[in-house]
Amino acid sequence: MTENCTTKEKVINAICLTGQYPFAMYKLISDESTSAHAVYRAILDMKAARVLSIGMRGGEVVTTARGKKVRERAEKTIRLDFSKKDGEGNPEAWALVCSTLGEETYEHYMAVSHQRNFSGGPYSTYRDLRQAEILMICQRAGAMVFRFERTGLVTIESQIIKELSYYTSREILKASGETLKLTSRSRYYGLLFGPGGVYATFNYTGENARGSIRVEESTRSLLSKIVQQNWKPPQSKASDETMLKLEQAILFGHNPDVVLSLITQREAPKHTYQKEREGKAEAFASIEKVYHDVFYVPFNEDGVFQIWLLGQRDWRARLVRGLIAQEFLGEKRISRTYDAYIHEDRQAVLCWIDANINDLKGLKKEMARNTDTKYAVMCLPWQETIVKQVLGDKVQTDVCSKETVRQIFEKGGI
């Protein structure tokens, strides 16, 4: 997809990602050349022309932190409408997809929609809608998301995926055969490969941001084998080998409250986690207990930028070197909670432009222990509110623009 496509083509593209698309997320289809209002009007016009249908579908049953099961409400869902035929008896929706986006896109649509059967019930629909959101924002950031445009996964011989590419959990399961069926209870949605690393993806809202420790750890272990067979760090540093263990995840969300919930929630006793790993109990915890780095990405234009950033080669080292004076930086990051220390001011500085939840959580704990040290956090405008809500007014915020960050990577050699 390119920004030169018509609004109608962009809407069809969004639906073809998983076969259905959440109506509430129509703004995510818009871009610099197409307004959100234009997308909204195009959807309604295509519905009136019986090319699209909109219905209430989905509704997941989730387990809260206290073990209570709650059914989320169904939501407005957009699908292609094949009821209207042309003069030759062919569905007009079929002709529209093939004529605008090509037959390969239509074949992809038929495959992901199970030949338009949409089997699996409300939970499967819920997963498809959340997956469509991830695919849409990754595509907006430049990732290849359709099966026909990127390299297929392998599980026997090795290959290297070099371009920013996203693979759904369903594709990964199909490529791995029976191996990953053990992880069917995992809440992960897929893997994002790129020059900047490989990330497991999650799409959580509110109280359902929790999963079984044992299931998620098993999933990460099995997925790391897929990573090792399909990706290599772009540099030959020994430290980059840790990236093959899949210790990074992206947490997509509609509301930053999920970040506050993960950082401030009460932790379960350690012996509970140990019993769960041994299969003697069921302990629920958030993914920041399983992955070393968890990056929050909102479903908006800021999220598109975050995906672009995480896809850049050696992105964190280049970012820190471009924003913080060399005299305050060591040869490598010596602390989990800050990137630089200014001795004259007794101030520790954390670069939080990557929105790493575990870094902010660690800094909150350190601030409680070291009350004599001053702290500063470098962040983007949309992140400042989160930082203030988590750390309070005792922390200084240095706000950077997205343009400043882009300029750092345009220099290339940093």
C-alpha positions in Angstrom: 0.0 0.0 0.0 1.1 3.5 -0.8 -0.2 6.9 0.2 -1.2 7.4 -3.5 -3.9 4.8 -3.2 -7.5 6.0 -3.1 -9.5 6.1 0.1 -11.6 3.2 -1.1 -8.5 1.1 -1.8 -7.1 1.8 1.7 -10.4 0.7 3.3 -10.4 -2.6 1.3 -6.7 -3.1 2.2 -7.6 -2.9 5.9 -10.3 -5.4 5.6 -8.2 -7.8 3.6 -5.5 -8.0 6.4 -7.5 -10.5 8.5 -10.8 -10.6 6.6 -12.6 -8.2 9.0 -11.7 -4.9 10.6 -13.0 -3.0 13.7 -15.1 -0.1 12.7 -14.0 1.9 15.7 -10.4 1.9 14.4 -11.2 3.6 11.1 -8.9 6.5 12.0 -5.9 4.2 11.9 -6.5 3.8 8.1 -6.1 7.5 7.6 -2.7 9.0 6.8 -1.1 12.3 5.7 -2.9 12.3 2.4 -6.3 10.9 3.6 -8.2 12.3 6.5 -10.1 10.2 9.1 -13.3 11.8 8.0 -12.7 10.8 4.4 -12.2 7.2 5.6 -15.4 7.3 7.6 -17.4 8.6 4.7 -15.9 6.0 2.3 -16.9 3.2 4.6 -20.5 4.4 4.8 -20.7 5.0 1.0 -19.3 1.5 0.4 -21.9 0.0 2.8 -24.7 1.9 1.0 -23.4 0.4 -2.3 -23.5 -3.1 -0.7 -19.7 -3.6 -1.1 -19.2 -3.7 2.7 -21.3 -4.9 5.6 -21.2 -3.7 9.2 -22.4 -5.9 12.0 -22.0 -6.5 15.8 -19.5 -9.3 16.2 -17.0 -10.8 18.6 -17.0 -10.5 22.4 -14.2 -12.2 24.3 -14.5 -13.9 27.6 -11.6 -12.7 29.7 -10.3 -13.6 33.2 -9.5 -10.7 35.5 -6.7 -10.6 38.0 -9.0 -11.9 40.6 -10.1 -14.9 38.6 -13.5 -13.5 37.6 -14.7 -14.2 34.0 -16.1 -11.3 32.2 -17.5 -11.1 28.6 -16.5 -8.0 26.7 -19.1 -6.5 24.5 -19.4 -7.3 20.8 -18.2 -4.5 18.5 -19.0 -3.1 15.1 -17.1 -5.1 12.5 -16.5 -4.4 8.8 -16.5 -7.2 6.3 -16.8 -7.4 2.5 -20.3 -7.9 1.3 -20.6 -10.5 -1.5 -24.4 -10.3 -1.9 -24.4 -7.8 -4.8 -23.6 -9.4 -8.2 -22.6 -7.8 -11.5 -24.1 -8.6 -14.9 -22.1 -11.9 -15.1 -23.1 -13.1 -11.7 -19.8 -12.3 -10.0 -19.8 -10.5 -6.6 -18.9 -6.8 -7.1 -16.8 -6.9 -3.9 -14.6 -9.6 -5.5 -14.2 -7.6 -8.7 -13.4 -4.5 -6.7 -10.6 -6.2 -4.7 -9.0 -7.8 -7.8 -9.2 -4.6 -9.9 -7.7 -2.3 -7.2 -5.3 -4.3 -5.1 -4.8 -7.4 -7.3 -5.6 -11.1 -7.2 -2.8 -11.9 -4.7 -4.6 -9.6 -2.2 -7.9 -11.4 -2.8 -6.2 -14.8 -2.4 -4.7 -13.6 0.9 -8.2 -12.4 2.0 -9.8 -15.8 1.2 -7.1 -17.6 3.1 -7.2 -15.6 6.3 -11.0 -15.5 6.3 -11.2 -19.4 5.8 -12.9 -18.9 2.5 -15.3 -16.4 4.1 -16.5 -18.9 6.7 -15.0 -16.9 9.7 -15.0 -20.0 11.8 -14.0 -20.1 15.5 -16.8 -18.2 17.2 -16.7 -14.8 19.1 -13.2 -15.3 20.5 -11.7 -16.0 17.1 -13.4 -12.8 15.8 -12.0 -10.9 18.7 -8.5 -12.1 17.9 -8.9 -11.3 14.2 -10.0 -7.7 15.1 -7.1 -7.2 17.5 -4.7 -8.7 14.9 -6.1 -6.4 12.2 -5.2 -3.4 14.4 -1.6 -4.6 14.7 -1.3 -5.4 11.0 -2.6 -2.0 10.1 -0.2 0.0 12.3 2.8 -2.1 11.2 1.9 -1.6 7.6 1.6 2.1 8.2 5.1 2.1 9.6 6.5 0.4 6.5 6.4 -3.3 7.5 5.5 -6.0 5.0 2.4 -7.8 6.2 0.8 -9.6 3.3 2.1 -13.2 2.8 2.8 -12.7 -0.9 5.1 -9.7 -0.3 7.6 -11.1 2.2 9.8 -14.1 2.9 8.1 -17.1 4.3 9.1 -18.6 7.7 11.3 -21.7 7.8 11.8 -24.2 10.6 14.5 -26.5 9.2 17.2 -24.7 7.3 18.2 -21.2 8.2 17.5 -17.9 6.4 17.8 -14.2 7.2 14.7 -11.9 7.2 16.2 -8.4 6.5 13.2 -6.3 5.9 10.7 -5.0 8.5 8.1 -7.8 8.3 5.2 -9.0 10.5 4.0 -12.6 10.9 0.8 -13.5 12.7 0.6 -16.3 15.3 -1.5 -18.3 12.8 1.2 -18.2 10.2 3.8 -19.1 12.8 1.8 -22.0 14.0 1.4 -23.3 10.4 5.1 -23.0 9.7 6.1 -24.8 12.9 3.6 -27.7 12.5 2.7 -29.3 15.8 5.4 -27.6 17.9 3.6 -24.5 18.8 0.2 -26.1 19.5 1.4 -26.3 23.1 1.2 -22.5 23.3 -2.4 -22.1 22.1 -3.3 -20.4 25.5 -0.7 -17.7 25.0 -1.9 -14.2 24.4 0.8 -13.3 21.9 -0.4 -12.2 18.4 2.7 -12.5 16.3 6.4 -11.6 15.6 7.8 -8.4 14.2 11.1 -8.9 12.4 13.4 -6.0 11.5 16.9 -4.6 11.5 16.3 -3.3 15.0 15.4 -6.7 16.5 12.6 -9.2 16.8 9.6 -8.5 19.0 6.7 -10.7 20.2 3.5 -8.7 19.9 0.6 -8.3 22.4 -2.6 -6.4 22.2 -4.1 -5.8 25.7 -6.8 -3.7 27.1 -7.5 -3.0 30.7 -7.7 -6.0 33.1 -7.0 -8.7 30.5 -3.4 -7.6 30.4 -2.4 -10.8 32.2 -1.6 -14.4 31.3 -0.2 -17.6 32.7 3.5 -17.3 33.5 4.2 -20.9 32.5 2.3 -20.6 29.2 4.0 -17.3 28.2 7.5 -18.5 29.2 7.0 -21.7 27.2 5.8 -19.7 24.2 8.8 -17.4 24.4 11.1 -20.4 24.5 9.6 -22.0 21.4 9.3 -18.7 19.5 13.0 -18.0 20.1 13.8 -21.1 18.0 11.8 -19.7 15.2 13.8 -16.4 15.5 17.1 -18.2 15.5 16.2 -20.0 12.2 15.0 -16.8 10.5 16.9 -13.8 11.7 20.4 -12.7 12.7 21.5 -9.5 14.4 22.6 -6.9 11.9 25.9 -6.5 13.7 28.4 -9.1 14.9 28.7 -7.9 18.5 28.5 -10.7 21.1 25.9 -8.7 23.0 23.6 -8.8 20.0 23.3 -12.6 20.4 21.0 -12.0 23.4 18.4 -10.7 20.9 18.1 -14.2 19.5 16.6 -15.2 22.9 13.5 -13.1 22.1 13.6 -10.9 25.2 11.7 -8.0 23.6 8.0 -7.5 23.2 5.6 -4.8 22.0 2.5 -4.1 23.9 -0.1 -2.4 21.7 -2.9 -0.5 23.4 -5.8 1.8 22.9 -5.3 3.6 26.2 -2.1 4.4 28.2 -3.9 3.4 31.3 -2.7 -0.2 30.6 0.9 1.1 31.2 -0.1 2.6 34.5 -1.8 -0.7 35.4 1.2 -2.8 34.6 3.6 -0.5 36.5 1.5 0.1 39.6 -0.2 -3.3 40.1 0.6 -5.4 43.1 2.9 -8.3 42.5 2.1 -11.8 43.5 4.4 -13.6 46.0 7.5 -15.2 44.4 6.5 -18.7 45.7 3.3 -18.4 43.7 5.2 -18.0 40.4 7.5 -21.0 41.4 4.5 -23.2 42.0 3.0 -22.1 38.7 6.2 -23.0 36.8 6.1 -26.4 38.4 2.5 -26.9 37.3 1.2 -26.9 40.9 -0.8 -23.7 40.6 -2.1 -21.2 38.1 -0.4 -17.8 38.5 -1.4 -14.9 36.3 1.0 -12.1 35.6 1.7 -9.5 32.9 4.2 -9.9 30.1 6.8 -7.6 31.7 7.5 -10.6 34.0 8.4 -12.7 31.0 10.1 -10.3 28.6 13.2 -8.2 29.6 12.0 -5.3 27.4 8.3 -4.4 26.8 7.7 -1.4 24.6 4.3 0.3 24.7 2.9 1.3 21.3 -0.4 3.3 21.1 -2.8 2.8 18.2 -2.4 6.2 16.6 0.1 8.3 14.6 2.5 8.2 17.6 2.4 4.4 17.4 3.3 4.4 13.7 6.4 6.4 14.7 7.3 4.0 17.5 7.2 1.0 15.2 9.4 2.8 12.7 11.9 3.6 15.5 12.0 0.0 16.8 12.7 -1.2 13.3 15.9 0.9 12.9 19.3 -0.8 13.0 21.0 -0.4 16.4 18.3 2.1 17.3 18.8 2.5 21.0 22.5 3.2 21.0 22.1 5.6 18.1 19.2 7.4 19.8 21.1 7.8 23.1 24.3 9.0 21.4 22.3 11.5 19.4 20.5 13.0 22.4 23.0 12.9 25.3 26.4 14.5 25.3 29.2 11.9 25.0 30.9 13.1 28.2 28.0 11.8 30.3 27.9 8.4 28.6 30.0 5.3 29.4 31.2 2.7 26.9 28.0 0.7 27.6 24.8 1.1 29.6 25.7 0.3 33.2 22.3 0.7 34.7 18.9 -0.6 33.9 17.2 2.5 35.2 19.2 5.3 33.5 21.5 6.0 30.5 23.7 8.8 31.8 24.8 10.3 35.0 25.7 14.0 35.5 28.0 14.1 38.5 27.9 17.8 39.1 24.2 17.9 39.4 23.9 14.4 40.9 21.3 13.7 38.2 20.5 10.4 36.5 19.0 10.6 33.0 16.8 8.0 31.3 16.0 8.1 27.6 12.4 6.8 27.5 11.6 7.6 23.9 11.3 3.8 23.3 8.5 3.7 25.9 10.0 0.6 27.6 7.6 -0.2 30.5 10.2 -2.2 32.4 12.7 0.7 32.4 10.1 3.1 33.8 9.0 0.5 36.4 12.7 0.1 37.5 13.2 3.8 37.7 10.1 4.2 40.0 11.6 1.6 42.4 15.1 3.3 42.3 13.6 6.7 43.0 12.0 5.3 46.1 15.4 3.9 47.3 17.7 6.8 46.4 16.0 9.9 47.5 19.2 12.0 47.3 19.6 11.6 43.5 17.8 13.8 41.0 16.2 12.2 38.0 15.4 13.3 34.5 13.5 11.5 31.7 13.8 12.2 28.0 10.5 11.5 26.2 8.2 12.4 23.4 5.2 14.8 24.0 2.6 12.0 24.2 4.8 10.1 26.8 5.2 13.0 29.2 1.8 12.5 30.8 2.6 8.8 31.4 6.0 9.7 33.0 4.4 12.3 35.3 1.6 9.9 36.4 4.0 7.1 37.2 6.9 9.1 38.7 5.2 12.3 39.9 6.6 15.8 40.0 10.0 14.8 41.5 11.3 13.8 38.0 12.3 16.4 35.4 11.0 15.7 31.9 13.0 16.8 28.8 10.6 16.6 25.9 11.9 15.9 22.4 10.1 16.1 19.1 9.7 13.2 16.6 11.4 15.4 14.0 14.5 15.6 16.3 14.6 11.8 16.6 14.2 11.3 12.8 17.1 13.7 12.2 19.4 11.6 14.3 18.7 8.5 12.1 19.0 10.5 8.9 22.7 11.2 9.8 23.2 7.4 9.5 26.7 7.2 11.0 25.9 7.9 14.7 
